[in-house]
Amino acid sequence: MSEELKIIYRQLSELIEPDYNPRKISAKQREEIKKSLMNFGFVQPLVVNMHPERENIVIGGNQRKKIAEAMGHETAPCIEVNLDLEKEKELNLRLNKNQAEFDVDLLNEFFDREFLFDIGFTEKEVGKLESEFDQKFNAITNDEAEMPIVPKFNEKYNSIIIFCNNELDFNWIRNVLKLQRHKDYKNSRVGEAHVLTVQNFQEIWEEAVNHE
């Protein structure tokens, strides 16, 4: 049975970074570690080797150690282990490699998206931050919309296509069906709505018949 782990506060100046340490971090990651230390201090102990031939080598937490020293910290909580060089190197890799993945659905359900970006998550990890328009648009469902957002005519809807092979016929049908011109919400282009529900067509037809 393994011994119970104990947290011991050690002087940072006594601790040594291994020359093989492969872990690299970006400037952004470094800033996030700094923010964490400023807001919460050392809440995750360093892992330090106490093997006679590897004494005071930091196996896990070298980046936090360097940043804390630069910030003026003198001590840090440590967990001490006793490993030969090969086991030490294996543990170093495992501590850096065996990072847990996040459940994106739970992140989005329980945490504000802007907060996640603020503490260092990327769009690739949690998805792009939606604009106010995106939020409103994506909240629309087929039950709420006048017409389905992406109608699949071959699955649920019957359709009739009126083909115009010249501008004269097109202008006539446009006037008869009262096709309106609309400005694109994304830019200044103006287009025409060419999709009518049968209810719209019935209203137009009845109005035309009644005027005869």
N, C-alpha and C positions, 0 to 999 in steps of 0.2 A: 504494500500500500504506500502511495507516495506521501511525502511530508506535506503538512499544511503550508500553503503559501503565506508568506508574511510580507507586508509592505514596510520598507525601510527607507528613510530619507537619507539621501547621499548628496555630497557636494558635487556639483556639476563639473567643477574643475578637476576632480579625480577620475572622471569617466573618460573612456577612450573610444573613438570611432574606429571600427575595423577597416583595414585598408582595402578589403574586397567588397565593401558595402555597395551593392548594385542599384540601390534605390535612388531615383532622381525625381524631383518635383519641379513643377513650373512656378513662375513668379506668382501666378494667381493662387496656386495651392499653398505656396509659402505664406501669402497674405491671409488665407483662410485659417491656417494653423495659428498665425499671430493673433487673429481676431478671437479664436477659440481660447487661447491662453489668456488674453486680456479679459474676456468676459467670464471665464469659468476657472482659470488656473489649470493646474495639472490634475485632471480627473482621470487620466489614463497613465498608469505607471510605466516607467521605462523597464526594459528587461535587461539585466546586467549579469554577465558571466563571472563566477567566482572560482572557476577552475584554476589551480595553481599556475598553469602555463598560459592562461587566458584571463587573468584577473583584471576586473574593471572594464572589460570590453562590453560596449553597449550592443546587444543583439537586436533589440527592437526599440525604436523611438529616437533614432539618431537625428532626424530632421527636427523633431520637437526639442531635443536637447540643444541643438545649435541655435535655433530661433529663440528659445528661452534664455540662453546665455546672452545673446545680442540684446534682449529686452531687459537684462539686468537681474534675472533670477539667479540665485546662488545654489539652491537645493531643488531636488525633485524626488517624488516618491518612486521607489524602485522595487521590482521583484527580482530576487537573486536566484540564479540557477547554477548548476555545476556541470558543465558540458565540455567534452574535448573539442578540438577544432572542427572535426567533421560534423559532429552533431550541432555545434554552434552555427556553422554555415547553413546547415539544413534548416534549422529553426529560423534563422534570419530570412531565408527565402520564403518559408511557409508563412511567417508573420506578414510579409509584404505581398505575397501572392494570393493567399487564401482570404481575399476580401469578399464579404457577403454582397450579393446583389440585392437591389431594392425592388419591392413590389410597387410598380408604378401606379397601379390603381389605388393602393392604400396611401401612397404619398399624396396623390391628388385629392383623395377623399378627406384626409385629416390635416393636411398642411396647405397653407396659402401658397400659390404658385410663386408670387413675388418673393416670399420669404425663402422658398427653396433656392431660387436664383441668388438671393442675397448671401446665403451661406455656402454657395459654391457649386450647386447642381447646374448642369448644362441643359440646353434644349434637347439634346440627344438623349439625355437620361430621363427627363420628365415631360418632354413635349414642349412645343412652342407656346409661348404666352399669348393667349388670344386677346385681340383687341375688343373693345366694347361692341363693335359691329359684329365681329366673329361670334361673340358670346350670344348676342341676340339672334343672329341668323341660325346658329347651330342648335338653338333652343327650339326652333320651329320644327314641328313634326308633321307628317302627312295628315294627321287628324286635325291639326290646327290650320293648315294651309288651305287656300282656296283651291289650289291644284297641287298634286304631289310635286315635290322638289325636283325629282328626276323621274318623270313618267315613263313607264316601260310599256309602250303601246302593244307590244306583242304578247304581254302577259295578262293584262287586266283591261285594257282600253281598246275599243274599236275606234278607228280613225278614218276620216275622209280627206283626201288630198285633192285640192283643185289646182291644176297645173296651168300657168299662164305663159304662153310662149312669145308674148309681145307686151310692150309697155302699156298700150291702150287697154288691153284686157285686164292687165294688172291694176291699172288706175280705176277701172270700172268696178272690179270686185272689191277693191280697197274701199271705195266710196259706199258700195252697197252694204258691206259688212262693218263699216265704220271702224276700220282699223286705225288705232291711234298711234301717233308718234310719241316716243318716250326717250328721255335723256338717260344715258347709261350712268349708273351711280358711281362708277369708277373713273370715268373721264367725261369729256365734253361731246362724245359721239352721240348721235341721235339715230335711233332705229325704230322699227315698227313691230308691234305685237301681232304675230300671225297665228296665234293659237286661240281658239274660242271654245268654250264649253257649249254643249248642245242647248243649254238654257239661254246662253247669250244669243245664239243663233235664232232660237224660237222668238225671243223678244224682238229682234231685228225684223224677222220675217212677218210677225204679226203686225208690227208697226207699219211695214211697207204695204201689206195687204189692206189694212184699214184706211190707208191714205189713197187707195185706188178709187 
